[in-house]
Amino acid sequence: MNKKAKEIFVRLGGEDLVITKEDFENDNYGTDCTYYFIGYEDENGEECEGDGTYLNQNKDGKKI
């Protein structure tokens, strides 16, 4: 039986945003950024499918 993640997280990537240190310290920056989907992972950052099934494992749930 394949192992599955208990909790699934979505990794998103986005555009770089360059702001002044002052704006950063004052939380004065917007969230107007384009994000794109990278993949799914567990709480430790290990990649998995959207249903929580870990990648690179055989049918016994052992990592290959």
BAMARZA-835112 format. One record per atom (N, C-alpha, C, CB): x, y negated, z; atom name; residue in one letter. Coordinates in steps of 0.05 Angstrom, whole numbers, always signed. Glycine has a CB too. Example, Ala and Ser with C-alpha at 12.3 -4.5 7.8 and 13.67 -1.06 7.14 Angstrom:
BEGIN
- u,v,w,at,aa
- +264,+114,+156,N,A .
- +246,+90,+156,CA,A .
- +264,+66,+156,C,A .
- +226,+89,+181,CB,A .
- +257,+45,+142,N,S .
- +273,+21,+143,CA,S .
- +258,-1,+157,C,S .
- +282,+12,+114,CB,S .
//
This chain:
BEGIN
- u,v,w,at,aa
- +17,+24,+0,N,M .
- +0,+0,+0,CA,M .
- +18,-25,+0,C,M .
- -19,+0,+24,CB,M .
- +12,-44,-17,N,N .
- +27,-69,-19,CA,N .
- +24,-86,+5,C,N .
- +20,-84,-45,CB,N .
- +46,-98,+14,N,K .
- +45,-117,+36,CA,K .
- +34,-144,+26,C,K .
- +73,-122,+49,CB,K .
- +19,-158,+43,N,K .
- +7,-183,+36,CA,K .
- +14,-204,+57,C,K .
- -23,-181,+32,CB,K .
- +16,-229,+49,N,A .
- +20,-251,+67,CA,A .
- -5,-255,+85,C,A .
- +27,-277,+52,CB,A .
- -1,-262,+110,N,K .
- -23,-267,+128,CA,K .
- -36,-294,+121,C,K .
- -14,-267,+157,CB,K .
- -20,-314,+115,N,E .
- -29,-340,+108,CA,E .
- -15,-349,+82,C,E .
- -25,-361,+130,CB,E .
- -30,-359,+63,N,I .
- -19,-366,+37,CA,I .
- -17,-396,+34,C,I .
- -36,-354,+14,CB,I .
- +6,-406,+26,N,F .
- +11,-434,+21,CA,F .
- +15,-439,-9,C,F .
- +35,-444,+37,CB,F .
- +8,-463,-18,N,V .
- +12,-471,-46,CA,V .
- +35,-490,-47,C,V .
- -14,-483,-58,CB,V .
- +55,-484,-63,N,R .
- +77,-503,-67,CA,R .
- +71,-520,-91,C,R .
- +105,-487,-71,CB,R .
- +73,-547,-86,N,L .
- +69,-566,-107,CA,L .
- +94,-582,-111,C,L .
- +45,-585,-100,CB,L .
- +99,-591,-135,N,G .
- +121,-608,-141,CA,G .
- +109,-635,-150,C,G .
- +139,-596,-164,CB,G .
- +126,-655,-149,N,G .
- +116,-682,-157,CA,G .
- +138,-699,-168,C,G .
- +103,-695,-134,CB,G .
- +130,-722,-177,N,E .
- +150,-741,-187,CA,E .
- +166,-753,-165,C,E .
- +135,-763,-204,CB,E .
- +191,-761,-170,N,D .
- +207,-775,-151,CA,D .
- +195,-803,-147,C,D .
- +236,-776,-159,CB,D .
- +197,-812,-122,N,L .
- +187,-839,-116,CA,L .
- +210,-853,-101,C,L .
- +161,-838,-98,CB,L .
- +218,-876,-111,N,V .
- +239,-892,-99,CA,V .
- +227,-917,-88,C,V .
- +262,-898,-119,CB,V .
- +230,-921,-62,N,I .
- +220,-945,-49,CA,I .
- +241,-956,-30,C,I .
- +193,-938,-32,CB,I .
- +236,-980,-20,N,T .
- +255,-992,-1,CA,T .
- +253,-978,+26,C,T .
- +250,-1022,+3,CB,T .
- +275,-979,+41,N,K .
- +276,-967,+67,CA,K .
- +255,-980,+85,C,K .
- +304,-971,+80,CB,K .
- +251,-1006,+82,N,E .
- +231,-1021,+98,CA,E .
- +203,-1010,+92,C,E .
- +233,-1051,+92,CB,E .
- +196,-1007,+67,N,D .
- +170,-996,+60,CA,D .
- +166,-968,+72,C,D .
- +166,-995,+29,CB,D .
- +187,-952,+71,N,F .
- +185,-925,+81,CA,F .
- +180,-926,+112,C,F .
- +211,-909,+75,CB,F .
- +196,-942,+126,N,E .
- +193,-944,+155,CA,E .
- +166,-955,+163,C,E .
- +215,-962,+166,CB,E .
- +153,-970,+146,N,N .
- +127,-982,+152,CA,N .
- +104,-966,+139,C,N .
- +125,-1010,+143,CB,N .
- +110,-942,+129,N,D .
- +90,-925,+116,CA,D .
- +76,-941,+94,C,D .
- +70,-914,+136,CB,D .
- +90,-958,+80,N,N .
- +79,-975,+60,CA,N .
- +85,-964,+32,C,N .
- +89,-1004,+62,CB,N .
- +74,-941,+26,N,Y .
- +77,-929,+0,CA,Y .
- +53,-913,-6,C,Y .
- +103,-912,-2,CB,Y .
- +45,-913,-31,N,G .
- +21,-899,-39,CA,G .
- +25,-870,-45,C,G .
- +10,-912,-64,CB,G .
- +4,-857,-51,N,T .
- +5,-829,-58,CA,T .
- -3,-825,-87,C,T .
- -13,-812,-39,CB,T .
- +0,-846,-102,N,D .
- -7,-845,-131,CA,D .
- +15,-831,-146,C,D .
- -12,-874,-142,CB,D .
- +15,-805,-144,N,C .
- +36,-789,-156,CA,C .
- +23,-765,-170,C,C .
- +56,-779,-134,CB,C .
- +35,-756,-192,N,T .
- +26,-733,-206,CA,T .
- +39,-708,-194,C,T .
- +32,-735,-236,CB,T .
- +23,-688,-186,N,Y .
- +33,-664,-175,CA,Y .
- +28,-641,-194,C,Y .
- +19,-658,-148,CB,Y .
- +45,-621,-193,N,Y .
- +42,-597,-210,CA,Y .
- +46,-572,-193,C,Y .
- +61,-598,-234,CB,Y .
- +32,-551,-201,N,F .
- +32,-526,-186,CA,F .
- +59,-511,-191,C,F .
- +9,-508,-195,CB,F .
- +71,-502,-170,N,I .
- +96,-486,-173,CA,I .
- +90,-457,-167,C,I .
- +117,-497,-154,CB,I .
- +76,-451,-145,N,G .
- +70,-423,-139,CA,G .
- +59,-420,-111,C,G .
- +94,-406,-142,CB,G .
- +56,-395,-103,N,Y .
- +46,-389,-76,CA,Y .
- +68,-377,-59,C,Y .
- +22,-369,-77,CB,Y .
- +66,-381,-33,N,E .
- +86,-370,-15,CA,E .
- +74,-366,+13,C,E .
- +111,-389,-13,CB,E .
- +89,-351,+30,N,D .
- +80,-348,+57,CA,D .
- +92,-369,+75,C,D .
- +87,-319,+68,CB,D .
- +88,-366,+102,N,E .
- +98,-387,+120,CA,E .
- +128,-388,+122,C,E .
- +87,-381,+148,CB,E .
- +142,-368,+111,N,N .
- +172,-368,+111,CA,N .
- +183,-376,+83,C,N .
- +182,-340,+118,CB,N .
- +165,-383,+65,N,G .
- +175,-391,+38,CA,G .
- +179,-368,+19,C,G .
- +200,-407,+41,CB,G .
- +170,-344,+26,N,E .
- +174,-321,+8,CA,E .
- +151,-321,-12,C,E .
- +174,-294,+24,CB,E .
- +158,-319,-37,N,E .
- +138,-320,-59,CA,E .
- +119,-297,-58,C,E .
- +152,-321,-86,CB,E .
- +94,-303,-65,N,C .
- +73,-283,-66,CA,C .
- +53,-292,-88,C,C .
- +59,-280,-39,CB,C .
- +34,-274,-93,N,E .
- +13,-280,-112,CA,E .
- -9,-296,-98,C,E .
- +1,-253,-125,CB,E .
- -29,-305,-112,N,G .
- -51,-320,-100,CA,G .
- -67,-304,-80,C,G .
- -68,-330,-122,CB,G .
- -66,-278,-83,N,D .
- -81,-261,-64,CA,D .
- -64,-253,-40,C,D .
- -91,-236,-78,CB,D .
- -39,-262,-39,N,G .
- -21,-257,-17,CA,G .
- -2,-233,-22,C,G .
- -36,-251,+7,CB,G .
- -5,-218,-44,N,T .
- +13,-196,-50,CA,T .
- +41,-207,-56,C,T .
- +2,-179,-74,CB,T .
- +61,-196,-41,N,Y .
- +88,-205,-46,CA,Y .
- +98,-196,-73,C,Y .
- +106,-195,-24,CB,Y .
- +115,-212,-85,N,L .
- +128,-205,-110,CA,L .
- +150,-185,-105,C,L .
- +138,-230,-125,CB,L .
- +159,-171,-126,N,N .
- +182,-153,-124,CA,N .
- +180,-132,-103,C,N .
- +207,-169,-120,CB,N .
- +158,-118,-102,N,Q .
- +155,-95,-84,CA,Q .
- +143,-72,-99,C,Q .
- +138,-102,-59,CB,Q .
- +151,-48,-90,N,N .
- +140,-24,-103,CA,N .
- +112,-18,-92,C,N .
- +158,+0,-100,CB,N .
- +99,+3,-101,N,K .
- +72,+9,-92,CA,K .
- +70,+16,-62,C,K .
- +60,+31,-109,CB,K .
- +93,+23,-50,N,D .
- +94,+29,-21,CA,D .
- +97,+4,-4,C,D .
- +116,+49,-16,CB,D .
- +99,-19,-17,N,G .
- +103,-44,-2,CA,G .
- +132,-50,+5,C,G .
- +87,-43,+22,CB,G .
- +151,-34,-6,N,K .
- +179,-39,+0,CA,K .
- +190,-57,-21,C,K .
- +194,-12,+1,CB,K .
- +208,-76,-12,N,K .
- +220,-95,-30,CA,K .
- +239,-80,-50,C,K .
- +236,-116,-14,CB,K .
- +238,-89,-75,N,I .
- +256,-77,-95,CA,I .
- +276,-97,-105,C,I .
- +241,-65,-118,CB,I .
//
